[in-house]
Amino acid sequence: MRVYNFSAGPSQLPEAVLEKAGAEIADTNGTGQSVMEMSHRSKDFKPIIEKAEVLLRELMGVPANYRVLFLQGGASLQFSMIPLNLAAGKSDSPETATSYVDTGIWAKKAAEEGSKYTRAVIRASSKDKAYSYIPAAPAPGADDAYYHITVNNTVVGTAWAELPDAGTVPLVGDISSCILSQPLDVARFGVLYAGAQKNLGPAGTTIVIIRDDLIGRAPAWVPAMLRYDIHAEEGSMYNTPPCYGIYIIGLVLEWLKNSGGAQAAGRRNREKAELLYSYLEKSPRFFSPIEKPSRSLMNIPFVLRENDADKRAAAESRFLKEAAAAGLVNLAGHRLVGGFRASLYNAMPIEGVKALITFMEGFEKTL
Ligand SMILES: *Cc1c(COP(=O)(O)O)cnc(C)c1O
């Protein structure tokens, strides 16, 4: 029996994709080989990576003057690659200014890496209220090399409802947990990046979408594997790319296209999230700790109303156990935040959200 998997990542994938991948695991596209066995430079693999890129460009509306790269190292390596490629000077003197907005754990980590190679300035932060809102976006410095934001904050469950105006400074967006969850205007950004394991496929592949003019700015000392210019010149094949991950991403994108693309995904995701948020508004025992205008469609944390810490801990652990027994798994909040969190990525059907709400209504009555 398949469960409803509310994990923040790696997370649930469309069942149709898993079935197709399973059916052709030993013989893909009539080649007599698994994708895992193919040379990445062979005529058999070429259509697989091309299909993933074509579909991604089509579904996201990526303009022609942007490159799509399939890299490794997770979104976390982009925290370093962005400053190294867009703003680094001499290896021992971080003098170029860059802008960051501190909206939670991932944003903070990005800024920490940025501060190793640049003069990273935190332009705004929502730390004062446990990151429960997106702060008003200040303008970047006129000479900043880029302006970094985390578009959807996976851990706390906030999202930028409106993108900040970065002027002529390239906006850099971490879209790890919201890529293709709804339409996004790629042209507003200089660079977008996402680990695949939240909304697009298995862990191990990182997608980078970068405007042409931002490629080729890395100083000579930056290692080859960390350079956008080399990965772009080599078509993501400077070394062996994560072939199987790219193949699965292609299948997920095909599934998304057949189910109406980003627009339709956005409608479905809004409907799912509104269902859960409106239940939380009415619930006598659970609530959302996130300010309304900043709420994420993808990651929805919720907390039990219970002032007695011991009673709350006991109720939380019983909730997680009983939910898992009912086929609703991975509902614990992030280890640094606590409480609960339901991640409703593209592959989570509305039936999963309804099942969760029904379970929560029943659980409330036992308190
Ligand atoms: C998960 C996540 C990351 C880290 O991704 P890795 O691929 O594990 O490095 C970074 N940013 C955001 C917004 C995330 O959700």
The ligand as a Gaussian input file, in Angstrom:
#p B3LYP/6-31G(d) Opt

LIG

0 1
 C       16.306000      21.481000       0.882000
 C       16.711000      22.874000       0.633000
 C       18.061000      23.234000       0.495000
 C       19.191000      22.245000       0.638000
 O       19.177000      21.362000      -0.414000
 P       20.297000      20.247000      -0.611000
 O       19.976000      19.760000      -1.987000
 O       20.103000      19.232000       0.454000
 O       21.619000      20.904000      -0.536000
 C       18.357000      24.545000       0.211000
 N       17.382000      25.469000       0.091000
 C       16.091000      25.157000       0.231000
 C       15.054000      26.226000       0.078000
 C       15.708000      23.859000       0.503000
 O       14.408000      23.542000       0.638000

